[in-house]
């Protein structure tokens, strides 16, 4: 009986062990090591995506995420955003390689050394050291089991976020003495009239020839250039705001941004549908009209000395364009309504003739409304319109896109500074 139990126990352990070993290949589809899968476990496969097929949606999601820090980096360090995004997509398989997944390293940036800090080891990678890495088992061509504890060539810098990886590439690596000339060349070519696309691709050629990619400039320009073309990545070099592409107010937003009358957010967006605050309206109106300070002393209890909009709030108040809300307050974070916006423009004298309508233009704004004259005048000027149901919506908030279009219309009518 004892022998029978021993045999049964042995068989159970054997079966369990076999089942585990059989499951290894299917459980390690994420670039299996040579001993895990005879077909897929090849050293060069260590660099591949963890997915056999990437959907268009997955690729688009990665492009959208990486474009934010890429545009910020372009503004800060001058490296083309299209280049950063294209390099990241190519090098990381749209963020799906093991290096990208485990270390947020989208550019294959290494840290040479034995078990270095802030680094992640890509086990199973081919030998890239100057000195041979010890091989424990050789299963044939491209199927070597290395002694990973003796390696210094397959450690990759670990980043906490997409932004961390992009900032290191654009603000550190590509600005060092070896590659910095490429940025100067790029900027000079743009001045000479090169297209953004051609200049970006030539930038890739320059850094690869300088040693960034061992296969050379022609190869790297073609490979990353193909990604740039596929996703029209130069749009991120040209446009100030990534979230207005195709927006109904895109033309007006870009025009006012070029004039310096409006600005976006640090993440590279404009947020066109976000409501405008009184402080933001003060800044935009002040920029548009080119207001200068007067000698009048203005102070609001809720606009402190270090408030970002203190100066422009004082300017619009000095010029009687925007006043306080009572009790010595300006209420800078309150949203601006359509009626208030009409009154602000009316106070600024942004009209040719005062209202001469004999009847009400809107069913929800009668002669007794506090902003009636301003609303009718701005409607008469073609600056503000109502809704299809005959309403004006005086208490509806004004979006950033709507205010931008209003300012654009005023500019067209010759009311700018």
C-alpha positions as YAML, in Angstrom:
chain: A
units: angstrom
residues:
- id: 1
  name: UNK
  ca: [0.00, 0.00, 0.00]
- id: 2
  name: UNK
  ca: [2.83, 2.39, 0.90]
- id: 3
  name: UNK
  ca: [4.58, 1.68, -2.40]
- id: 4
  name: UNK
  ca: [1.33, 2.30, -4.26]
- id: 5
  name: UNK
  ca: [0.90, 5.67, -2.53]
- id: 6
  name: UNK
  ca: [4.47, 6.64, -3.37]
- id: 7
  name: UNK
  ca: [3.90, 5.74, -7.01]
- id: 8
  name: UNK
  ca: [0.66, 7.74, -7.14]
- id: 9
  name: UNK
  ca: [2.32, 10.73, -5.49]
- id: 10
  name: UNK
  ca: [5.22, 10.54, -7.90]
- id: 11
  name: UNK
  ca: [2.84, 10.38, -10.86]
- id: 12
  name: UNK
  ca: [0.89, 13.38, -9.59]
- id: 13
  name: UNK
  ca: [4.06, 15.45, -9.25]
- id: 14
  name: UNK
  ca: [5.23, 14.31, -12.67]
- id: 15
  name: UNK
  ca: [1.91, 15.17, -14.30]
- id: 16
  name: UNK
  ca: [1.81, 18.55, -12.55]
- id: 17
  name: UNK
  ca: [5.36, 19.32, -13.63]
- id: 18
  name: UNK
  ca: [4.64, 18.34, -17.22]
- id: 19
  name: UNK
  ca: [1.50, 20.46, -17.28]
- id: 20
  name: UNK
  ca: [3.39, 23.46, -15.96]
- id: 21
  name: UNK
  ca: [6.12, 23.02, -18.56]
- id: 22
  name: UNK
  ca: [3.55, 22.65, -21.32]
- id: 23
  name: UNK
  ca: [1.89, 25.88, -20.20]
- id: 24
  name: UNK
  ca: [5.13, 27.88, -20.26]
- id: 25
  name: UNK
  ca: [5.13, 28.63, -24.00]
- id: 26
  name: UNK
  ca: [1.49, 29.76, -23.98]
- id: 27
  name: UNK
  ca: [1.96, 31.74, -20.78]
- id: 28
  name: UNK
  ca: [5.11, 33.43, -22.05]
- id: 29
  name: UNK
  ca: [3.94, 34.78, -25.38]
- id: 30
  name: UNK
  ca: [5.48, 38.03, -24.23]
- id: 31
  name: UNK
  ca: [8.71, 37.45, -26.14]
- id: 32
  name: UNK
  ca: [9.56, 34.03, -24.65]
- id: 33
  name: UNK
  ca: [13.18, 33.17, -23.93]
- id: 34
  name: UNK
  ca: [15.00, 30.52, -26.01]
- id: 35
  name: UNK
  ca: [14.38, 27.73, -23.52]
- id: 36
  name: UNK
  ca: [10.68, 28.59, -23.31]
- id: 37
  name: UNK
  ca: [9.74, 28.31, -26.97]
- id: 38
  name: UNK
  ca: [11.75, 26.73, -29.78]
- id: 39
  name: UNK
  ca: [10.16, 28.88, -32.47]
- id: 40
  name: UNK
  ca: [9.37, 32.19, -30.80]
- id: 41
  name: UNK
  ca: [12.16, 32.09, -28.24]
- id: 42
  name: UNK
  ca: [14.86, 33.71, -30.31]
- id: 43
  name: UNK
  ca: [17.15, 36.35, -28.94]
- id: 44
  name: UNK
  ca: [16.23, 38.95, -31.56]
- id: 45
  name: UNK
  ca: [12.55, 38.53, -30.63]
- id: 46
  name: UNK
  ca: [13.28, 40.15, -27.27]
- id: 47
  name: UNK
  ca: [12.82, 43.54, -28.95]
- id: 48
  name: UNK
  ca: [9.43, 42.77, -30.49]
- id: 49
  name: UNK
  ca: [5.94, 43.80, -29.42]
- id: 50
  name: UNK
  ca: [4.19, 41.65, -26.83]
- id: 51
  name: UNK
  ca: [1.29, 41.42, -29.30]
- id: 52
  name: UNK
  ca: [1.31, 39.53, -32.57]
- id: 53
  name: UNK
  ca: [-1.02, 42.12, -34.09]
- id: 54
  name: UNK
  ca: [-1.69, 45.71, -33.14]
- id: 55
  name: UNK
  ca: [-5.07, 47.26, -33.89]
- id: 56
  name: UNK
  ca: [-5.36, 50.72, -35.39]
- id: 57
  name: UNK
  ca: [-7.10, 51.79, -32.19]
- id: 58
  name: UNK
  ca: [-4.12, 50.70, -30.07]
- id: 59
  name: UNK
  ca: [-1.74, 52.61, -32.30]
- id: 60
  name: UNK
  ca: [-3.90, 55.73, -32.26]
- id: 61
  name: UNK
  ca: [-4.12, 55.58, -28.48]
- id: 62
  name: UNK
  ca: [-0.35, 55.53, -28.20]
- id: 63
  name: UNK
  ca: [0.08, 58.39, -30.69]
- id: 64
  name: UNK
  ca: [-2.42, 60.49, -28.72]
- id: 65
  name: UNK
  ca: [-0.66, 59.83, -25.41]
- id: 66
  name: UNK
  ca: [2.90, 60.38, -26.58]
- id: 67
  name: UNK
  ca: [1.98, 63.49, -28.59]
- id: 68
  name: UNK
  ca: [1.27, 65.49, -25.43]
- id: 69
  name: UNK
  ca: [4.78, 65.37, -23.93]
- id: 70
  name: UNK
  ca: [6.26, 65.48, -27.45]
- id: 71
  name: UNK
  ca: [4.60, 68.83, -28.17]
- id: 72
  name: UNK
  ca: [5.69, 70.13, -24.78]
- id: 73
  name: UNK
  ca: [9.25, 69.03, -25.53]
- id: 74
  name: UNK
  ca: [9.16, 70.77, -28.91]
- id: 75
  name: UNK
  ca: [8.13, 74.03, -27.25]
- id: 76
  name: UNK
  ca: [10.80, 73.69, -24.57]
- id: 77
  name: UNK
  ca: [13.81, 72.28, -26.43]
- id: 78
  name: UNK
  ca: [13.04, 72.68, -30.14]
- id: 79
  name: UNK
  ca: [13.18, 68.97, -31.09]
- id: 80
  name: UNK
  ca: [10.48, 68.27, -33.74]
- id: 81
  name: UNK
  ca: [7.46, 66.62, -32.13]
- id: 82
  name: UNK
  ca: [6.95, 64.52, -35.26]
- id: 83
  name: UNK
  ca: [10.42, 63.04, -34.82]
- id: 84
  name: UNK
  ca: [9.86, 62.24, -31.14]
- id: 85
  name: UNK
  ca: [6.50, 60.57, -31.80]
- id: 86
  name: UNK
  ca: [7.77, 58.68, -34.84]
- id: 87
  name: UNK
  ca: [10.85, 57.41, -33.02]
- id: 88
  name: UNK
  ca: [8.76, 56.31, -30.04]
- id: 89
  name: UNK
  ca: [6.26, 54.46, -32.22]
- id: 90
  name: UNK
  ca: [8.96, 52.64, -34.18]
- id: 91
  name: UNK
  ca: [11.33, 51.81, -31.32]
- id: 92
  name: UNK
  ca: [8.63, 50.66, -28.90]
- id: 93
  name: UNK
  ca: [6.10, 49.02, -31.19]
- id: 94
  name: UNK
  ca: [3.62, 51.77, -30.28]
- id: 95
  name: UNK
  ca: [4.40, 51.28, -26.61]
- id: 96
  name: UNK
  ca: [4.07, 47.47, -26.59]
- id: 97
  name: UNK
  ca: [7.63, 46.14, -26.33]
- id: 98
  name: UNK
  ca: [8.79, 44.69, -23.01]
- id: 99
  name: UNK
  ca: [11.07, 47.69, -22.51]
- id: 100
  name: UNK
  ca: [8.15, 50.06, -23.04]
- id: 101
  name: UNK
  ca: [5.70, 48.11, -20.90]
- id: 102
  name: UNK
  ca: [8.03, 47.52, -17.94]
- id: 103
  name: UNK
  ca: [10.17, 50.67, -18.05]
- id: 104
  name: UNK
  ca: [8.22, 53.32, -20.00]
- id: 105
  name: UNK
  ca: [11.32, 53.38, -22.21]
- id: 106
  name: UNK
  ca: [10.13, 54.05, -25.75]
- id: 107
  name: UNK
  ca: [13.50, 54.83, -27.27]
- id: 108
  name: UNK
  ca: [15.75, 51.94, -26.21]
- id: 109
  name: UNK
  ca: [17.89, 54.20, -24.01]
- id: 110
  name: UNK
  ca: [20.44, 52.04, -22.21]
- id: 111
  name: UNK
  ca: [22.25, 52.22, -18.89]
- id: 112
  name: UNK
  ca: [25.49, 50.27, -19.14]
- id: 113
  name: UNK
  ca: [26.65, 48.46, -16.03]
- id: 114
  name: UNK
  ca: [26.12, 45.46, -13.81]
- id: 115
  name: UNK
  ca: [22.70, 45.75, -12.16]
- id: 116
  name: UNK
  ca: [22.64, 49.59, -12.36]
- id: 117
  name: UNK
  ca: [20.12, 51.68, -10.43]
- id: 118
  name: UNK
  ca: [16.90, 52.92, -12.02]
- id: 119
  name: UNK
  ca: [17.19, 50.40, -14.83]
- id: 120
  name: UNK
  ca: [15.31, 47.36, -16.13]
- id: 121
  name: UNK
  ca: [16.98, 44.30, -17.66]
- id: 122
  name: UNK
  ca: [15.79, 42.91, -20.98]
- id: 123
  name: UNK
  ca: [16.60, 39.25, -20.49]
- id: 124
  name: UNK
  ca: [17.22, 37.16, -23.58]
- id: 125
  name: UNK
  ca: [18.49, 40.06, -25.67]
- id: 126
  name: UNK
  ca: [21.31, 39.29, -28.15]
- id: 127
  name: UNK
  ca: [24.86, 39.96, -26.98]
- id: 128
  name: UNK
  ca: [25.71, 43.63, -27.66]
- id: 129
  name: UNK
  ca: [28.66, 43.94, -25.31]
- id: 130
  name: UNK
  ca: [32.20, 44.71, -26.39]
- id: 131
  name: UNK
  ca: [33.27, 41.65, -24.48]
- id: 132
  name: UNK
  ca: [31.48, 38.30, -24.98]
- id: 133
  name: UNK
  ca: [28.68, 37.55, -22.50]
- id: 134
  name: UNK
  ca: [28.93, 34.02, -20.99]
- id: 135
  name: UNK
  ca: [26.59, 31.55, -22.70]
- id: 136
  name: UNK
  ca: [25.03, 28.89, -20.48]
- id: 137
  name: UNK
  ca: [23.28, 26.89, -23.22]
- id: 138
  name: UNK
  ca: [23.39, 27.21, -27.00]
- id: 139
  name: UNK
  ca: [20.26, 25.90, -28.74]
- id: 140
  name: UNK
  ca: [21.43, 27.09, -32.14]
- id: 141
  name: UNK
  ca: [21.35, 30.24, -34.24]
- id: 142
  name: UNK
  ca: [19.73, 33.12, -32.34]
- id: 143
  name: UNK
  ca: [18.77, 30.80, -29.46]
- id: 144
  name: UNK
  ca: [21.40, 31.30, -26.79]
- id: 145
  name: UNK
  ca: [20.81, 31.25, -23.05]
- id: 146
  name: UNK
  ca: [23.06, 33.91, -21.54]
- id: 147
  name: UNK
  ca: [24.27, 34.28, -18.00]
- id: 148
  name: UNK
  ca: [22.11, 37.32, -17.27]
- id: 149
  name: UNK
  ca: [23.91, 37.99, -13.98]
- id: 150
  name: UNK
  ca: [27.11, 38.74, -15.90]
- id: 151
  name: UNK
  ca: [25.60, 41.25, -18.32]
- id: 152
  name: UNK
  ca: [25.97, 44.98, -18.62]
- id: 153
  name: UNK
  ca: [24.62, 45.41, -22.16]
- id: 154
  name: UNK
  ca: [20.89, 44.79, -21.72]
- id: 155
  name: UNK
  ca: [19.91, 47.23, -18.98]
- id: 156
  name: UNK
  ca: [17.52, 50.02, -20.00]
- id: 157
  name: UNK
  ca: [16.80, 53.29, -18.25]
- id: 158
  name: UNK
  ca: [13.53, 53.12, -16.34]
- id: 159
  name: UNK
  ca: [11.11, 56.06, -16.49]
- id: 160
  name: UNK
  ca: [8.04, 56.77, -14.38]
- id: 161
  name: UNK
  ca: [5.93, 58.08, -17.24]
- id: 162
  name: UNK
  ca: [5.67, 58.85, -20.95]
- id: 163
  name: UNK
  ca: [6.73, 62.40, -20.16]
- id: 164
  name: UNK
  ca: [9.82, 61.21, -18.29]
- id: 165
  name: UNK
  ca: [11.01, 59.24, -21.31]
- id: 166
  name: UNK
  ca: [10.32, 62.05, -23.78]
- id: 167
  name: UNK
  ca: [11.94, 64.70, -21.59]
- id: 168
  name: UNK
  ca: [15.10, 62.64, -21.24]
- id: 169
  name: UNK
  ca: [15.35, 62.07, -24.99]
- id: 170
  name: UNK
  ca: [14.58, 65.65, -26.06]
- id: 171
  name: UNK
  ca: [16.04, 67.59, -23.16]
- id: 172
  name: UNK
  ca: [19.12, 65.49, -22.53]
- id: 173
  name: UNK
  ca: [20.20, 62.92, -25.09]
- id: 174
  name: UNK
  ca: [19.42, 64.82, -28.29]
- id: 175
  name: UNK
  ca: [20.88, 68.05, -26.94]
- id: 176
  name: UNK
  ca: [24.28, 66.62, -26.07]
- id: 177
  name: UNK
  ca: [27.38, 67.50, -28.07]
- id: 178
  name: UNK
  ca: [27.01, 64.52, -30.37]
- id: 179
  name: UNK
  ca: [23.54, 65.30, -31.70]
- id: 180
  name: UNK
  ca: [22.88, 68.99, -30.97]
- id: 181
  name: UNK
  ca: [23.98, 70.04, -34.47]
- id: 182
  name: UNK
  ca: [20.89, 68.30, -35.88]
- id: 183
  name: UNK
  ca: [18.57, 70.73, -34.11]
- id: 184
  name: UNK
  ca: [20.48, 73.72, -35.50]
- id: 185
  name: UNK
  ca: [20.32, 72.20, -38.99]
- id: 186
  name: UNK
  ca: [16.58, 71.59, -38.62]
- id: 187
  name: UNK
  ca: [15.86, 75.18, -37.59]
- id: 188
  name: UNK
  ca: [18.03, 76.60, -40.38]
- id: 189
  name: UNK
  ca: [16.29, 74.44, -42.98]
- id: 190
  name: UNK
  ca: [12.88, 75.65, -41.81]
- id: 191
  name: UNK
  ca: [14.10, 79.25, -42.22]
- id: 192
  name: UNK
  ca: [15.27, 78.39, -45.73]
- id: 193
  name: UNK
  ca: [11.76, 77.28, -46.67]
- id: 194
  name: UNK
  ca: [11.99, 73.52, -46.23]
- id: 195
  name: UNK
  ca: [8.71, 71.78, -45.50]
- id: 196
  name: UNK
  ca: [8.21, 70.51, -41.95]
- id: 197
  name: UNK
  ca: [8.09, 66.96, -43.27]
- id: 198
  name: UNK
  ca: [11.34, 67.17, -45.22]
- id: 199
  name: UNK
  ca: [13.18, 68.97, -42.41]
- id: 200
  name: UNK
  ca: [12.01, 66.40, -39.83]
- id: 201
  name: UNK
  ca: [13.19, 63.49, -41.95]
- id: 202
  name: UNK
  ca: [16.55, 65.14, -42.52]
- id: 203
  name: UNK
  ca: [16.85, 65.57, -38.76]
- id: 204
  name: UNK
  ca: [16.47, 61.79, -38.45]
- id: 205
  name: UNK
  ca: [19.19, 61.29, -41.05]
- id: 206
  name: UNK
  ca: [21.55, 63.60, -39.17]
- id: 207
  name: UNK
  ca: [21.25, 61.93, -35.77]
- id: 208
  name: UNK
  ca: [21.48, 58.42, -37.23]
- id: 209
  name: UNK
  ca: [24.64, 59.33, -39.16]
- id: 210
  name: UNK
  ca: [26.04, 60.72, -35.91]
- id: 211
  name: UNK
  ca: [25.58, 57.32, -34.31]
- id: 212
  name: UNK
  ca: [22.04, 57.22, -32.94]
- id: 213
  name: UNK
  ca: [21.20, 54.24, -35.15]
- id: 214
  name: UNK
  ca: [23.91, 51.83, -36.25]
- id: 215
  name: UNK
  ca: [22.14, 51.11, -39.56]
- id: 216
  name: UNK
  ca: [22.75, 54.66, -40.76]
- id: 217
  name: UNK
  ca: [20.92, 57.78, -41.79]
- id: 218
  name: UNK
  ca: [19.22, 56.49, -44.92]
- id: 219
  name: UNK
  ca: [17.74, 53.52, -43.07]
- id: 220
  name: UNK
  ca: [16.52, 55.54, -40.07]
- id: 221
  name: UNK
  ca: [15.10, 58.35, -42.18]
- id: 222
  name: UNK
  ca: [13.09, 55.85, -44.22]
- id: 223
  name: UNK
  ca: [11.87, 53.78, -41.26]
- id: 224
  name: UNK
  ca: [10.78, 56.61, -38.97]
- id: 225
  name: UNK
  ca: [9.78, 58.73, -41.97]
- id: 226
  name: UNK
  ca: [7.26, 56.08, -42.95]
- id: 227
  name: UNK
  ca: [5.62, 56.39, -39.52]
- id: 228
  name: UNK
  ca: [5.60, 60.18, -39.84]
- id: 229
  name: UNK
  ca: [3.83, 59.92, -43.20]
- id: 230
  name: UNK
  ca: [1.35, 57.27, -42.05]
- id: 231
  name: UNK
  ca: [0.09, 59.35, -39.13]
- id: 232
  name: UNK
  ca: [0.74, 62.81, -40.57]
- id: 233
  name: UNK
  ca: [2.88, 63.55, -37.52]
- id: 234
  name: UNK
  ca: [4.13, 66.90, -38.80]
- id: 235
  name: UNK
  ca: [0.73, 68.26, -37.77]
- id: 236
  name: UNK
  ca: [2.16, 68.24, -34.24]
- id: 237
  name: UNK
  ca: [5.05, 70.45, -35.38]
- id: 238
  name: UNK
  ca: [2.76, 72.96, -37.04]
- id: 239
  name: UNK
  ca: [-0.24, 73.23, -34.77]
- id: 240
  name: UNK
  ca: [-0.06, 74.93, -31.43]
- id: 241
  name: UNK
  ca: [-2.91, 72.90, -29.98]
- id: 242
  name: UNK
  ca: [-3.48, 69.20, -30.52]
- id: 243
  name: UNK
  ca: [-7.17, 69.24, -29.55]
- id: 244
  name: UNK
  ca: [-8.47, 71.69, -32.18]
- id: 245
  name: UNK
  ca: [-7.73, 69.64, -35.29]
- id: 246
  name: UNK
  ca: [-10.99, 69.62, -37.24]
- id: 247
  name: UNK
  ca: [-12.76, 71.84, -34.68]
- id: 248
  name: UNK
  ca: [-15.31, 74.29, -36.08]
- id: 249
  name: UNK
  ca: [-13.29, 77.20, -34.64]
- id: 250
  name: UNK
  ca: [-9.85, 75.88, -35.62]
- id: 251
  name: UNK
  ca: [-9.09, 78.69, -38.09]
- id: 252
  name: UNK
  ca: [-10.01, 81.45, -35.65]
- id: 253
  name: UNK
  ca: [-8.14, 79.84, -32.74]
- id: 254
  name: UNK
  ca: [-4.94, 79.49, -34.75]
- id: 255
  name: UNK
  ca: [-5.23, 83.06, -36.04]
- id: 256
  name: UNK
  ca: [-5.63, 84.57, -32.57]
- id: 257
  name: UNK
  ca: [-2.84, 82.38, -31.20]
- id: 258
  name: UNK
  ca: [-0.54, 83.61, -33.96]
- id: 259
  name: UNK
  ca: [-1.41, 87.17, -32.99]
- id: 260
  name: UNK
  ca: [-0.59, 86.39, -29.37]
- id: 261
  name: UNK
  ca: [-4.08, 87.30, -28.14]
- id: 262
  name: UNK
  ca: [-4.86, 83.84, -26.78]
- id: 263
  name: UNK
  ca: [-2.78, 80.96, -25.44]
- id: 264
  name: UNK
  ca: [-3.26, 77.32, -24.55]
- id: 265
  name: UNK
  ca: [-2.44, 75.06, -21.64]
- id: 266
  name: UNK
  ca: [0.93, 73.51, -20.68]
- id: 267
  name: UNK
  ca: [-0.16, 70.08, -21.96]
- id: 268
  name: UNK
  ca: [-0.38, 71.37, -25.55]
- id: 269
  name: UNK
  ca: [-4.17, 71.73, -25.61]
- id: 270
  name: UNK
  ca: [-6.47, 74.70, -26.08]
- id: 271
  name: UNK
  ca: [-9.59, 73.16, -24.51]
- id: 272
  name: UNK
  ca: [-11.96, 74.93, -26.94]
- id: 273
  name: UNK
  ca: [-15.14, 73.78, -25.19]
- id: 274
  name: UNK
  ca: [-14.01, 74.80, -21.72]
- id: 275
  name: UNK
  ca: [-15.90, 77.71, -20.20]
- id: 276
  name: UNK
  ca: [-14.19, 81.10, -20.04]
- id: 277
  name: UNK
  ca: [-13.60, 82.63, -16.63]
- id: 278
  name: UNK
  ca: [-13.70, 86.33, -15.91]
- id: 279
  name: UNK
  ca: [-9.93, 86.38, -15.41]
- id: 280
  name: UNK
  ca: [-9.37, 84.66, -18.77]
- id: 281
  name: UNK
  ca: [-11.76, 87.05, -20.52]
- id: 282
  name: UNK
  ca: [-9.90, 89.99, -19.00]
- id: 283
  name: UNK
  ca: [-6.60, 88.72, -20.36]
- id: 284
  name: UNK
  ca: [-7.93, 88.04, -23.87]
- id: 285
  name: UNK
  ca: [-9.70, 91.40, -24.13]
- id: 286
  name: UNK
  ca: [-6.64, 93.21, -22.77]
- id: 287
  name: UNK
  ca: [-4.37, 91.46, -25.29]
- id: 288
  name: UNK
  ca: [-6.74, 92.14, -28.17]
- id: 289
  name: UNK
  ca: [-7.11, 95.85, -27.41]
- id: 290
  name: UNK
  ca: [-3.51, 96.39, -26.33]
- id: 291
  name: UNK
  ca: [-4.60, 98.16, -23.15]
- id: 292
  name: UNK
  ca: [-2.09, 100.28, -21.23]
- id: 293
  name: UNK
  ca: [-2.26, 101.19, -17.53]
- id: 294
  name: UNK
  ca: [-3.77, 104.44, -16.29]
- id: 295
  name: UNK
  ca: [-3.03, 106.25, -13.04]
- id: 296
  name: UNK
  ca: [-6.24, 105.02, -11.40]
- id: 297
  name: UNK
  ca: [-5.66, 102.78, -8.39]
- id: 298
  name: UNK
  ca: [-7.62, 99.53, -8.66]
- id: 299
  name: UNK
  ca: [-7.79, 96.77, -6.08]
- id: 300
  name: UNK
  ca: [-10.02, 93.72, -5.64]
- id: 301
  name: UNK
  ca: [-10.02, 91.71, -2.44]
- id: 302
  name: UNK
  ca: [-10.17, 88.37, -4.29]
- id: 303
  name: UNK
  ca: [-7.37, 89.15, -6.78]
- id: 304
  name: UNK
  ca: [-4.27, 88.88, -4.63]
- id: 305
  name: UNK
  ca: [-0.84, 90.32, -5.36]
- id: 306
  name: UNK
  ca: [0.46, 87.08, -6.91]
- id: 307
  name: UNK
  ca: [-2.66, 86.18, -8.91]
- id: 308
  name: UNK
  ca: [-1.68, 85.35, -12.51]
- id: 309
  name: UNK
  ca: [-4.30, 87.77, -13.93]
- id: 310
  name: UNK
  ca: [-3.86, 90.64, -11.48]
- id: 311
  name: UNK
  ca: [-2.41, 93.09, -14.02]
- id: 312
  name: UNK
  ca: [-4.98, 92.43, -16.76]
- id: 313
  name: UNK
  ca: [-7.86, 92.54, -14.27]
- id: 314
  name: UNK
  ca: [-6.67, 95.97, -13.17]
- id: 315
  name: UNK
  ca: [-6.35, 97.07, -16.80]
- id: 316
  name: UNK
  ca: [-9.91, 96.17, -17.84]
- id: 317
  name: UNK
  ca: [-11.22, 97.74, -14.63]
- id: 318
  name: UNK
  ca: [-9.25, 100.95, -15.20]
- id: 319
  name: UNK
  ca: [-10.71, 101.21, -18.73]
- id: 320
  name: UNK
  ca: [-14.26, 100.52, -17.41]
- id: 321
  name: UNK
  ca: [-14.53, 97.45, -19.64]
- id: 322
  name: UNK
  ca: [-15.03, 94.93, -16.84]
- id: 323
  name: UNK
  ca: [-16.08, 95.99, -13.38]
- id: 324
  name: UNK
  ca: [-16.28, 94.22, -10.05]
- id: 325
  name: UNK
  ca: [-19.23, 92.19, -8.82]
- id: 326
  name: UNK
  ca: [-19.75, 94.12, -5.59]
- id: 327
  name: UNK
  ca: [-18.23, 94.02, -2.11]
- id: 328
  name: UNK
  ca: [-14.87, 94.93, -3.60]
- id: 329
  name: UNK
  ca: [-14.57, 91.61, -5.44]
- id: 330
  name: UNK
  ca: [-13.88, 90.77, -9.08]
- id: 331
  name: UNK
  ca: [-14.77, 87.04, -8.89]
- id: 332
  name: UNK
  ca: [-11.97, 86.02, -11.31]
- id: 333
  name: UNK
  ca: [-12.84, 82.30, -11.45]
- id: 334
  name: UNK
  ca: [-16.54, 82.75, -12.23]
- id: 335
  name: UNK
  ca: [-17.65, 81.82, -15.75]
- id: 336
  name: UNK
  ca: [-18.56, 84.59, -18.18]
- id: 337
  name: UNK
  ca: [-22.12, 84.43, -19.50]
- id: 338
  name: UNK
  ca: [-23.20, 85.46, -23.01]
- id: 339
  name: UNK
  ca: [-24.92, 88.53, -21.64]
- id: 340
  name: UNK
  ca: [-21.80, 89.55, -19.74]
- id: 341
  name: UNK
  ca: [-19.68, 89.05, -22.84]
- id: 342
  name: UNK
  ca: [-21.98, 91.31, -24.83]
- id: 343
  name: UNK
  ca: [-21.76, 93.95, -22.11]
- id: 344
  name: UNK
  ca: [-17.95, 93.72, -21.97]
- id: 345
  name: UNK
  ca: [-17.69, 94.35, -25.72]
- id: 346
  name: UNK
  ca: [-20.23, 97.16, -25.50]
- id: 347
  name: UNK
  ca: [-18.30, 98.78, -22.63]
- id: 348
  name: UNK
  ca: [-15.15, 98.60, -24.76]
- id: 349
  name: UNK
  ca: [-16.91, 100.48, -27.56]
- id: 350
  name: UNK
  ca: [-16.49, 97.62, -30.02]
- id: 351
  name: UNK
  ca: [-19.35, 98.64, -32.32]
- id: 352
  name: UNK
  ca: [-20.01, 101.03, -35.17]
- id: 353
  name: UNK
  ca: [-23.47, 102.28, -34.16]
- id: 354
  name: UNK
  ca: [-25.59, 101.76, -31.05]
- id: 355
  name: UNK
  ca: [-28.69, 99.62, -31.24]
- id: 356
  name: UNK
  ca: [-31.48, 100.97, -33.45]
- id: 357
  name: UNK
  ca: [-33.72, 97.90, -33.52]
- id: 358
  name: UNK
  ca: [-37.41, 98.70, -33.06]
- id: 359
  name: UNK
  ca: [-38.34, 95.19, -31.87]
- id: 360
  name: UNK
  ca: [-36.74, 92.60, -29.66]
- id: 361
  name: UNK
  ca: [-34.39, 90.26, -31.51]
- id: 362
  name: UNK
  ca: [-34.67, 87.48, -28.91]
- id: 363
  name: UNK
  ca: [-37.61, 86.06, -27.02]
- id: 364
  name: UNK
  ca: [-35.64, 85.74, -23.78]
- id: 365
  name: UNK
  ca: [-34.11, 89.26, -23.71]
- id: 366
  name: UNK
  ca: [-36.59, 92.10, -23.26]
- id: 367
  name: UNK
  ca: [-36.01, 95.86, -22.92]
- id: 368
  name: UNK
  ca: [-35.87, 95.52, -19.14]
- id: 369
  name: UNK
  ca: [-32.92, 93.12, -19.22]
- id: 370
  name: UNK
  ca: [-29.80, 94.77, -17.78]
- id: 371
  name: UNK
  ca: [-27.74, 93.87, -20.88]
- id: 372
  name: UNK
  ca: [-30.48, 94.53, -23.47]
- id: 373
  name: UNK
  ca: [-28.72, 97.44, -25.19]
- id: 374
  name: UNK
  ca: [-25.40, 95.59, -25.33]
- id: 375
  name: UNK
  ca: [-26.92, 92.35, -26.64]
- id: 376
  name: UNK
  ca: [-28.95, 94.10, -29.36]
- id: 377
  name: UNK
  ca: [-25.95, 96.18, -30.41]
- id: 378
  name: UNK
  ca: [-23.63, 93.17, -30.66]
- id: 379
  name: UNK
  ca: [-26.31, 91.28, -32.58]
- id: 380
  name: UNK
  ca: [-26.67, 94.22, -34.95]
- id: 381
  name: UNK
  ca: [-22.87, 94.23, -35.47]
- id: 382
  name: UNK
  ca: [-22.91, 90.52, -36.30]
- id: 383
  name: UNK
  ca: [-20.67, 89.67, -33.37]
- id: 384
  name: UNK
  ca: [-23.18, 87.66, -31.33]
- id: 385
  name: UNK
  ca: [-26.06, 85.61, -32.68]
- id: 386
  name: UNK
  ca: [-28.89, 83.72, -31.07]
- id: 387
  name: UNK
  ca: [-30.14, 80.17, -31.29]
- id: 388
  name: UNK
  ca: [-32.42, 78.69, -33.93]
- id: 389
  name: UNK
  ca: [-35.38, 78.70, -31.52]
- id: 390
  name: UNK
  ca: [-35.27, 82.49, -31.16]
- id: 391
  name: UNK
  ca: [-33.43, 82.57, -27.83]
- id: 392
  name: UNK
  ca: [-30.19, 84.35, -27.02]
- id: 393
  name: UNK
  ca: [-29.39, 82.35, -23.89]
- id: 394
  name: UNK
  ca: [-28.10, 85.33, -21.88]
- id: 395
  name: UNK
  ca: [-27.16, 83.18, -18.87]
- id: 396
  name: UNK
  ca: [-25.42, 80.43, -20.82]
- id: 397
  name: UNK
  ca: [-21.67, 80.28, -20.28]
- id: 398
  name: UNK
  ca: [-19.25, 81.34, -23.02]
- id: 399
  name: UNK
  ca: [-16.77, 78.72, -24.24]
- id: 400
  name: UNK
  ca: [-13.18, 79.48, -25.19]
- id: 401
  name: UNK
  ca: [-13.96, 78.69, -28.81]
- id: 402
  name: UNK
  ca: [-17.00, 80.98, -28.83]
- id: 403
  name: UNK
  ca: [-15.05, 83.89, -27.38]
- id: 404
  name: UNK
  ca: [-12.27, 83.30, -29.89]
- id: 405
  name: UNK
  ca: [-14.75, 83.55, -32.77]
- id: 406
  name: UNK
  ca: [-16.22, 86.74, -31.30]
- id: 407
  name: UNK
  ca: [-12.76, 88.32, -31.13]
- id: 408
  name: UNK
  ca: [-12.01, 87.18, -34.69]
- id: 409
  name: UNK
  ca: [-15.21, 88.84, -35.95]
- id: 410
  name: UNK
  ca: [-14.29, 92.05, -34.16]
- id: 411
  name: UNK
  ca: [-10.86, 91.94, -35.80]
- id: 412
  name: UNK
  ca: [-12.46, 91.50, -39.23]
- id: 413
  name: UNK
  ca: [-14.50, 94.62, -38.56]
- id: 414
  name: UNK
  ca: [-11.37, 96.62, -37.72]
- id: 415
  name: UNK
  ca: [-11.75, 96.86, -33.93]
- id: 416
  name: UNK
  ca: [-8.30, 95.54, -32.96]
- id: 417
  name: UNK
  ca: [-5.54, 97.68, -31.45]
...
